[in-house]
Amino acid sequence: MGGNYYCIACFEYLFTYPTHTEKANFNHIVKPTVCNFCGENNGLGLSKSISVHPVCEKCEKEIDRKVFPLWVKGFIVAVIIITGISFYINQPFYLAYIEEKEADEFFFKKQYAEASLLIESSLSKVPESENLELKRNYYTGLYYLSNDRNADALNRFLLCREKVSGIIVLNKLISKAQLGIHFEIKDYETYFKECYKRYLWDTSKVYFIADLASAYACLYATKGVDSSKQKAAYFLKKSLYLAKDDKEIKEHSNRIEYRLYSRNILSTSEFNRKYPKGWVKPM
């Protein structure tokens, strides 16, 4: 200040009052050999600094002790240990949750094989979860149902009904599995009666209409009665109209068309093996 240089201690001693400095032009010059906190002159320069301020080793330790006292460091270490233990203990629940969500995504895409495998893996990590057990039976039942394993599907759905009752969708799936069993054992008369009963539940339901077309087609294939063929064609056309772009209904209808043309009854898996790209009526 005024062409003179002062250390911090001298400046504070000489210029005690604001009036001494309010009109003065002074700058704070950082000297690399002097600790900004205690004023000790190292002579050789200080290797460490806080922001732009040089600091000696003694002051650095003292500042560190004040900013991060021992109890704070101990608390941080304890939090890290508790977090690690908590993550280790809860890891199965976390992994099970991830697999459950992935299984749900496959379920909504109607990819029941993948959904069934993932929910099975999720349940193995948290075997006490009743919710996962219910989902396991439901998703696996849907997988069995889509692969002509109707008896296995029925067992899974009945297990679901033991846990939850009065679910309309579940009751319809149980009925669907029972229909499949009648179809498998070639009891087409009972198959037709049950399909007709389901149709009367809701005459606008496209899947009930498609099943009734299938039942009439079975009666025609086994007995050759033209009226059964005509009714099968009528309900088939109606289901296709209501379904619009439903892939599952289109595949179902293709099997019925083949049955009406050939009078040969194939299960879904047999048909898919024989006609992996679908059946085309000969010209």
C-alpha positions in Angstrom: 0.0 0.0 0.0 1.5 3.4 -1.0 4.4 1.5 -2.5 5.1 -0.3 0.8 4.7 -4.0 1.5 3.3 -5.4 4.8 2.7 -8.8 6.1 -0.8 -9.7 7.3 0.1 -9.3 11.0 1.7 -5.9 10.5 -1.1 -4.7 8.3 -3.7 -5.6 10.8 -1.7 -3.9 13.6 -0.9 -0.7 11.8 -4.2 -0.1 10.1 -6.7 -0.8 12.9 -9.6 1.4 11.8 -11.5 1.5 8.5 -10.6 5.1 8.1 -7.0 4.2 7.7 -7.7 2.2 4.5 -11.0 3.3 3.0 -9.3 5.7 0.6 -6.2 3.7 0.2 -5.3 1.7 -2.8 -3.9 -1.7 -1.7 -3.6 -5.2 -3.1 -3.2 -8.5 -1.3 -0.1 -10.1 -2.7 0.2 -13.9 -2.3 3.7 -14.9 -1.6 4.4 -18.6 -2.4 6.8 -19.1 0.5 4.5 -17.7 3.2 1.6 -19.6 4.7 -1.6 -17.6 4.3 -3.0 -18.8 7.6 -0.1 -18.6 10.1 2.3 -16.3 8.3 5.2 -18.6 8.6 7.8 -18.1 5.9 9.1 -21.4 4.6 11.7 -19.8 2.4 11.7 -22.5 -0.3 8.0 -22.2 -1.3 5.0 -24.2 -0.2 3.9 -27.2 -2.3 0.3 -27.1 -1.2 -2.4 -24.5 -1.2 -6.1 -24.1 -0.5 -7.7 -22.3 -3.5 -4.9 -19.8 -4.4 -3.6 -19.5 -0.8 -0.4 -21.2 0.1 -0.6 -23.4 3.3 1.9 -25.1 5.4 1.6 -28.7 6.5 0.8 -27.8 10.1 -2.1 -25.5 9.1 -3.4 -28.0 6.5 -3.7 -30.7 9.1 -5.4 -28.2 11.5 -7.9 -27.1 8.8 -8.6 -30.7 7.9 -9.3 -31.5 11.5 -11.7 -28.7 11.9 -13.6 -29.3 8.7 -13.7 -33.1 9.0 -13.5 -33.9 12.7 -13.0 -37.5 13.8 -16.6 -38.1 14.6 -17.7 -37.0 11.1 -15.2 -39.4 9.5 -16.4 -42.2 11.8 -20.0 -41.4 10.8 -19.2 -41.5 7.1 -17.4 -44.9 7.5 -20.4 -46.3 9.5 -22.8 -45.1 6.8 -20.7 -46.8 4.0 -20.6 -50.0 6.0 -24.3 -50.1 6.8 -25.1 -49.3 3.1 -22.9 -52.1 2.0 -24.4 -54.6 4.4 -28.0 -53.4 3.5 -27.2 -53.8 -0.3 -25.8 -57.3 0.3 -28.8 -58.4 2.4 -31.4 -56.9 0.0 -29.6 -57.9 -3.2 -31.9 -60.9 -3.9 -35.0 -58.6 -3.5 -33.5 -56.1 -5.9 -32.6 -58.7 -8.5 -36.0 -60.4 -8.1 -37.7 -57.0 -8.6 -35.8 -56.4 -11.9 -36.7 -59.9 -13.2 -40.3 -59.5 -12.2 -40.6 -56.2 -14.2 -38.9 -57.9 -17.2 -41.3 -60.8 -17.0 -44.2 -58.4 -16.9 -43.0 -56.7 -20.1 -42.8 -60.1 -21.9 -46.3 -60.9 -20.5 -47.8 -57.8 -22.1 -46.1 -58.7 -25.4 -47.7 -62.2 -25.1 -44.3 -63.8 -25.0 -45.3 -66.3 -22.3 -42.2 -68.6 -22.5 -39.8 -65.7 -21.6 -42.3 -64.3 -19.0 -42.5 -67.8 -17.3 -38.8 -68.3 -17.2 -38.1 -64.9 -15.7 -40.8 -65.0 -13.1 -39.5 -68.5 -12.1 -36.0 -67.1 -11.6 -37.5 -64.1 -9.6 -39.4 -66.5 -7.3 -36.3 -68.6 -6.7 -34.6 -65.5 -5.2 -37.6 -64.6 -2.9 -39.4 -68.0 -2.5 -41.6 -66.6 0.3 -43.3 -64.1 -2.0 -47.0 -65.1 -2.6 -47.3 -62.4 -5.3 -44.5 -63.9 -7.3 -45.8 -67.4 -6.8 -49.2 -66.3 -8.1 -47.6 -64.7 -11.2 -45.4 -67.8 -11.7 -48.5 -70.1 -11.9 -50.4 -67.6 -14.1 -47.6 -66.9 -16.6 -46.7 -70.6 -16.8 -50.3 -71.5 -17.3 -50.6 -69.1 -20.2 -47.4 -70.6 -21.7 -48.8 -74.2 -21.4 -52.2 -73.1 -22.8 -50.5 -71.6 -25.9 -48.6 -74.8 -26.5 -51.5 -77.3 -26.3 -50.6 -78.4 -22.8 -54.1 -77.9 -21.5 -54.1 -80.2 -18.5 -50.9 -78.6 -17.2 -52.4 -75.1 -17.9 -55.6 -76.1 -16.0 -53.5 -77.2 -12.9 -51.7 -73.8 -12.9 -54.9 -71.8 -13.2 -56.6 -73.8 -10.4 -53.6 -73.0 -8.2 -54.2 -69.3 -9.0 -57.8 -69.6 -8.1 -56.9 -71.0 -4.7 -55.2 -67.7 -4.0 -57.6 -65.3 -5.7 -61.2 -66.0 -6.4 -63.9 -64.2 -8.4 -61.5 -63.1 -11.2 -63.5 -63.3 -14.4 -60.4 -63.5 -16.7 -59.0 -66.5 -14.6 -62.4 -68.3 -14.8 -62.4 -67.9 -18.6 -58.9 -69.2 -18.8 -59.9 -72.3 -16.7 -62.8 -72.8 -19.1 -60.4 -72.4 -22.1 -58.1 -75.0 -20.7 -61.0 -77.4 -20.1 -62.1 -76.9 -23.7 -58.6 -77.7 -24.8 -58.7 -81.0 -22.9 -61.9 -82.0 -24.6 -60.3 -81.1 -27.9 -57.2 -83.2 -27.1 -59.2 -86.3 -26.2 -61.3 -85.8 -29.4 -64.5 -85.4 -27.4 -65.8 -82.9 -30.0 -69.5 -83.1 -28.8 -68.6 -81.8 -25.4 -66.1 -79.4 -26.9 -69.0 -77.9 -29.0 -71.4 -77.7 -26.0 -68.8 -75.9 -23.9 -67.9 -73.5 -26.7 -71.6 -72.8 -27.3 -72.1 -72.2 -23.5 -69.1 -69.7 -23.5 -70.5 -68.0 -26.5 -73.8 -67.4 -24.7 -71.9 -65.7 -21.9 -71.0 -62.9 -24.3 -72.1 -63.1 -27.9 -69.9 -60.1 -28.8 -66.7 -61.6 -27.5 -64.4 -62.3 -30.5 -62.6 -65.2 -28.9 -65.8 -66.9 -27.9 -67.1 -66.5 -31.5 -63.8 -67.9 -32.9 -64.0 -70.9 -30.6 -67.6 -71.6 -31.6 -66.4 -71.5 -35.3 -63.7 -74.0 -34.4 -66.3 -76.3 -32.7 -68.6 -76.3 -35.7 -65.6 -77.0 -37.9 -64.8 -80.1 -35.7 -68.4 -81.3 -36.0 -68.2 -80.9 -39.8 -64.8 -82.6 -40.0 -66.0 -85.7 -38.1 -69.6 -86.0 -39.3 -69.6 -84.2 -42.7 -72.9 -82.3 -42.0 -73.1 -79.3 -44.3 -75.0 -77.2 -41.8 -72.1 -77.4 -39.4 -69.8 -76.2 -42.2 -72.1 -73.3 -43.0 -72.3 -72.2 -39.3 -68.5 -72.6 -38.9 -68.0 -70.3 -42.0 -70.5 -67.8 -40.6 -68.9 -67.5 -37.2 -65.4 -67.6 -38.7 -66.3 -64.6 -40.9 -67.8 -62.8 -37.9 -64.7 -63.3 -35.8 -62.4 -62.0 -38.5 -64.5 -58.9 -38.9 -64.5 -58.1 -35.2 -60.8 -59.0 -34.7 -59.6 -56.7 -37.5 -55.8 -57.0 -37.3 -55.6 -59.4 -34.3 -52.7 -61.8 -35.2 -53.9 -64.6 -32.8 -57.4 -64.6 -34.3 -56.0 -64.7 -37.9 -53.8 -67.7 -37.1 -56.7 -69.4 -35.4 -58.9 -68.7 -38.4 -56.3 -70.2 -40.8 -56.5 -73.5 -38.9 -60.3 -73.5 -39.1 -60.1 -72.8 -42.8 -57.8 -75.8 -43.2 -60.1 -78.0 -41.2 -63.1 -77.0 -43.2 -61.3 -77.7 -46.5 -59.5 -80.9 -45.5 -61.8 -82.3 -42.8 -58.6 -83.0 -40.9 -58.3 -81.8 -37.3 -54.9 -80.7 -36.2 -53.8 -79.3 -32.9 -52.1 -75.9 -32.9 -48.6 -77.3 -32.5 -49.3 -80.0 -35.2 -50.6 -77.4 -37.6 -47.6 -75.0 -36.9 -45.1 -77.8 -37.6 -46.9 -78.8 -40.8 -47.5 -75.2 -42.0 -45.0 -72.9 -40.3 -45.9 -70.1 -42.7 -49.6 -70.8 -42.6 -51.9 -72.8 -44.8 -52.8 -71.6 -48.3 -55.9 -73.0 -50.0 -54.9 -74.7 -53.3 -56.1 -73.0 -56.5 
